[in-house]
Each structure stands twice: as C-alpha cells, then as structure tokens.
C-alpha cells in the first residue's frame, strides 16, 4: 500500500494551494475526481478568474460573518503572497476585483499547475472511504489528510452532498449561496436587459448593484448578493430537502432620489414638458429596453402626454420607481456560485485548519462553513485557508 505524509482530497483552488504549500517539505498526493484540476476555477469571473479582492485585509474581513475565524489565514497568506506566485500581470476593476490582465482563467490554472512539480497527482480518483487510521479507499495511506472537496455548487465539477459524509465531523445546514433567483413572472421579453446601480431589498436587508434579467428570472451582482440573505433566512437543509420559496423582493430604481424628491420633480417637469410622452420622459430614470415593461407592469400608457397624467397615476409612478417588486419562487440552483454552510467551524482550529476532534485531519475552502459576497472574496477564502492547511499539515 502506497504511503504519503499528506493526502489532499479535492483539486480545486483550496486543494491545489494546500498541495503547493505542503509539497515543499512533505511527500504529498493530490486526489482529484475529475480528469484535470481546477474545473470550477476555470468558470470563475465569467472565465476571467476573479482571483481575489484587493481590499486591505482589515477591510476585507468585514465582508465575512466568520471574520475572526478567517483572520489568521488571511494574514498568513496575503494577496501579495498569492499574486507573487504567478509570472502574470494583474488588473484591478470595480470593487477592487483582481483579474489576470490576459483575462484568461486558464493562465491562473497553468501557473498553479506549474507549482505542483513536487506533488503526486492522481486523477479520476473518487474518494469513497477514509478509515480511522487514514487509509483511503483501502488503496493508500497518509499520516495526515486535508479535505478540500468544495460544496454543492456546480456538481459537474465534482462537488456534491456526498463529500460531507467522508468524515464524522459535525456539519451545519447546507444552503445555496450567490444564486440567481427564479421569478413567478416570465421575463423572456426583457431577457438580457440590465438595470444598473439599483437597491434590492428583502425584509431588512439591502444590497446595491446591477440587476440582469434572464429568461427564468433575475441575476447580476446585486441579485447574487441578496440571494445569500434570502437563503440564510429560509429554514432548509440540502442534506435533507430542497428549499420551498414564496417571497417578494423590491427594487428601488431611483436610489438617489426620495419619494418626495420624485414628486417635486414630477410636479415641475410635468408642467414644463407637458407635450412629452411618458415613456420618453422615463428615459431619465430607466433604460429604454426596460421602460415599456415597467409601464406595462404598473398599467400606465407610455404614449400619454405628461400634462395628462393625473395625480393617482403620478403617485403610482413614484411608488413603483421606489419599490418595484418581484415574486420569487426558487433559486436557480444550477448557477449558484458558492455553498452556505459546511464543516462546523466550532470544531476546527482557525490557526491551523486542523480538526479539534480528529488529530491529523484538516479542512480548506468551500467545504468549511465559510462564504462571502461575489467579487473575489470566496477565492480569497479558498487560497488562504488552503495555504494555511498545507503548511500546518506539513509541520512535523
């Protein structure tokens, strides 16, 4: 039976980074279910790989619920440490999102693969069992094991519920995260249309960002981020059942103006521009491709001249510009980006990523109960926790 110092299960960003860190001083094998590494990494950032978020660590940590758990890993393996691994140029875009200048996630994956020269890699290897003495599938044995199998999102990349059953480690409820939303209303007529810099509200939660309409519902950064608030507010666990959703979200289409501001503006403009048709006037607030849909939804005639819009219609216009609602019936789970929930952090040492219940067993990345918003935050978790798990496990 082949024996290794460390066996790493899962060849995604966290597992690869753990292997790079541990492989410098230990005999390491990386076990990957797929015929190649980094399948999900290639999909990130729309294929461009939003490799991390460039905010200072202190500010970066404020975006995570479990910031105290992440603090040590973030300071142990910083953005500077990560980017220095690559012979590539990087660019920073809106919200400090960092991408390779080439715009190719394959360049990132190639750079990581080049750093695995001292690591044995076994492809098409599905881990089905781990014994108490760290024998895997009755085929190989390791002194220590790092589990970096990911969550439940993008199952075609090897993720799945079954990954959580490899150990007896306690697990929190598992939910979809950063997911597009399915609407009750068919939005095919405006599929592809984007409304920018709006505020999306769900109960007491508010998120500002862009919204993109799809054939089945809503997506875009604003929707993706508010989906986490929705998912965490619903009682369900993917280990047992799918979510049952029937709720409403609201979009403020004019976040810079209050209701009173709009009423005042309408009073003046409707008098001065009385011959202007309503649908043309609304171009001040809405994109052309969204205006007709908006007016149809609130039952107002876009060809009506402003001077003929009565008070009741004007109030309806104001109310819907400030609170345009959609009924949500489901998550578009096939496109969910991360998993909410995972290995319970209560039983993991944040300074090493080692289980406090099973010595020699470590965890990294999305398999842990860690997640953040869209924008490079989740890859930051994967790389930093992966590195920390790798160097910790490689210490004799």
N, C-alpha and C positions, 0 to 999 in steps of 0.2 A: 504493500500500500504506500503510495507516494505521500511524503510528509513535508509540510511547509511551516514556516514560522507564522505566517498570516495568510488567511484566505479571505478574499473580499468578494462578496456576493452582490453583483449588480454593476454593469459597466456604463452607467450614466455619469453626469458631471461629478457627483459626490464620490462614487466608487473609483472613477479614474483618478481624481485628485488624491484620494486616500492611498491608492496604489503608487502614485508618483512619490508621495511623502514617505511611505513605508518602505518602498523599494530601494531607497538609498542605503539602507543599513540592514535590511532583512530579506529573507527568501520569501517572496510573495507570489501568490497566484490570484489572478483576477478571473472570476467565473461570470460569464455573460450568456444569457439565454438566447440572444439573437446571433446571427452570423457576423455581426460587426458591432463596434462600440458606439455609444453616443447617439442612438437613433432619435431620442427626444431632443437632444441638444441641437440637432440639425434643424428642428422645427421652430426653435425659439426666435423671438423677434421677427416673425414672418420670414424665417430663413436667413436673417441677417445676424442673428445671435446677439441679443441684448445682454452682453456678458456680465455686467454688474451695474450698479448705480453709483455715481461718483460723488455723492454727498459725503461730507466728513462723518466719521464713524459715530460721533456723539449724536448728530442729527439723524443719521441713518437708523440708529437703534429706536428712535421714537416712532417709527413706522411699524413696529412689531409688538404684538401683545406680550410675547415672552422675551422682552429685550434683555432682562437680567440673565437669562439662560444663554443668550447669544453673545453677550458682551465679550467673554474671554476668547471665543473662537474668532470674532471679528477683529480683535486686536492682535491675535496670534498670527492670523493670515489676512493681511490688508489688501485693499485694491491695488496698491503699488506692488505688493508681492505677487499678486495674480498676473497683472499685466506685464510684469518684467519677465515672465516665463516665455513670452512669445516674441518672435522676431517679426512683429507686425506693428503697423501704425493704427492708433485708435482715435475715434472722434466722439465728442460729447454732444448729445442732442437735447431736445426739450426735456425738462425734469431730470437733468443730469444722467440721462440714459447713455451708457457707453457701448459703442459698436466697433467692430473692426472696420477700418477705413475702406477695406475692399468690399464690405457689405456681404460677405460670404461666411456663413456659419461653418462651412466645410474647412475654412482656413483655421478656425479655432480648434476644430476636432483634429485636424492634421498636426497642429502644434502640440496638442495634448498627447496624441499617439507617439510622437517623436520622443516624448519624455518617459515612455514606458519601456525603454530598451532593456532595463534590468528586471522586468516583471514578466512572469509566465502568464499567458492569456489562454483561457480555454473557452472557445466559442460553442454555441449551440448546447450549452450545459445548463439544464434546468435543475436547480436545487430543489429536491423534494423532501429531504430529511436532514436534520442535524442532530447527532446523538449528544448525550450529556458530556462525553469526552471529546466533542468537536470532530467527529467523523462525519463527512458529508457524503450522502448517497451511498454509504458503505464502500466508497471508492478512494477517498483521500482524507488525510487527517491534517489538522492545523493546531498550533498551540493557541492561536487567537483567531477570532473571526470578526470581520466588520460587515454588517448588513447595511447595504445601500441600495435596496431594491425599489425605491421610489414609492409612489402612492397608487391611486386607482385611475388616474387620468391617462388618456391616450393608451388604451390597452394593447393596441397594435405594436407598441414599442416594448412590450414585455411587462407592463405594470398590471396589477390585479389584486383583488381581495386576498387571494391565497397567500400572497407574500407575507401577510401579517401572521400567518399560522406557523411560520418556521421556528418560532420560539414561544415560550410561555410568558414572555414579557407583557405586562398589562398594556391595554390599548384603549384609547379614548374613542368616542363616537367618530365615525368616518363620514365626511361630507364632501360634496363637490365645492371647489373654490375657483374663483376667477372664471366664471362661466357666463356665456351669452344666455339670454333669457327668451323663453318662448312666450309669445303673446296670444291671447284669445282671438284677437282680430288678425285677419290675413293682411299682411303688409307687402304683398308681392308688388303692388303698384308703385311703391316707393323704395323697393329693394335697391341698395347701392347708394342711397341718399345719406348724407352726413349732416347733422346739425352740430355746430361747434360751440365749445365753451359754455355749456348749459349746466344747470344744477339739478341733479337727480336726487329725489327724496324718497326714503322708505322709513315710515314711522319717524323716529327722531334722528335717523342717520341722513347725512347729506354728503354728496360727492360731486365735485365739479370736474367736467371733462367733456369729451366729444361723444356723441351717440351716432351709431351707424345702424341703419335699418336693413334687415335681411329678409329673405323670403319667409322665414318662420318666426321672426321676432326682432329683438334688439341686441346689439353688440357694440363694440367700441370701448375705449378706455374707461369712460365714465360708468357704463353699464357693467363692465367686467369687474370693476372695483366695488360697486354697490352690491354685486351678487354675493360677495363674502358676508356682508351684513345680513342679507336675506337668508343665506344658508345657515348661518350661526343662530338665527332667531327661530328656526323651524326645528321641531323635535323629530329627528330621524337618524338612522344609522345604516350606512350602506352595507355593513356586515350582516344586517338583518332584512332591510327592505329599502325600496326606493322612496323618495320624498313625495308627499301629497301636497301640491301647491295650489292655492287660490288666494291671490293677494293683489294689491294695487300699488303701483309706483307713480310718482308725479314728477314732471319735468318743468322747471322754470326756464322758459325760453328767452326771458329777458332779465337775467340776474342782476344787471347793472341798474335797473330801474325798479322802484317800488310800485305798488298798485296806484298810489296817489300820484307818483310821477307820470305814470302812463295816462291816468285820467286827465291830468293837467295838459299833457302833451296832445292828447286826442282832442280835447276841447278847443285848443288853439289851432291845431293843424286841420281839423275837420272843417273849420270855418274858413281858413285861408286857402285851403286846397280842395274846396268843395266839389269841383268837377273831376277830381282824381278818382279813379276806380279803386275800390277797397283792396283788391288783390295786388294792384301796383303799389299802393301805399305800404302794404305789409312787407315789401322788399327791404324796407328799412330795418326790419327785425328778423325776417326769415329768409331762407334760401328759396329761390324761385321754384325749385323742384318739390319743396315741402309745402309751399303756400296753399296750393289747391287742395291737398289732402287735409291740411289743418282747417280750412274753411268748410270743407265738406263735413268734417267730424263735428264741428260746432254749429253746423246748419246755418251758415251765413253765405249770402250771394256775393261772390267775388267781383261781379260786374257792377255792383251797387256803388253809386257815387257817394263820396264821403258825406256830402251835405244831406243825404237821405238816410244815413244810419241813425236810427233812433237811440234813445238813452238805454233801453233794455239791451239792445244788440251791442252797444258800446261797452256796457258792463260785462256782458258775456265774453266779449273780445278780451277785455282786460283780465278777467278771471282765468281764461284759458291760456293766455300768454304767460301768466304767472304759475298756472297749475294745470298742465296738460297731462292727463292720466292715461295709463295703460293697465289692462288686466293681465297678470302674469299667471301662466298655468303650469310652467315647468322650467327646469334648467335644460339648456342644450348640452347635455352631458358629454356628448361625443367631442365637444370642443372645449370642455373645461380644462384650464391650464394647470391647476395645482389641486392638491388634496388638503382639505381642512381636517385636522385630527391625525392620529397615528400613535406611535410608541409614546406612552405616558412619560413626560419629562421628569416626573417626580422620582422616577427610578433610574435616571441617567445622570451621571456626573458631568456638569457643564464644562469642567476644566479638562476633561479627557475624552468625553463621549462614551465612556465605559458604563455598562450596566452596573447598578449597585446591587443587583440580585444575582447576577451570573458573572463572576470574575472572568476576564478574557473575552467577553462579548461586547462589541462596540456597535454604535449606530451612527449613520450620517445621512444628511439630505432629507428628501421629502418623506421618507418612511417615519421620521420623527413628527411629533405634533408641533410643527413649525410652518408658518406661511406668512407671506407679506403681499402687498399690492403688486400690480403689474408695473414693470419698469426696471427690471434687472434685480429686484430685491430677492427673488426666490433663487436665482442662480448664485447670488451672493451667499445665501444660506448654504447651498449645496457645496460650493467650493471651500468655504471657511470651515464648516463642520467636517467635511471630508478630509481636509488637510489636518485638522486637529486630531481626528480619529486615527489617521495614518501615523502621525508622529508619536502619538500616545501609545498605540499598539506596538510600535517598533522599539520602544524603550524596553531594555532587557530587565 
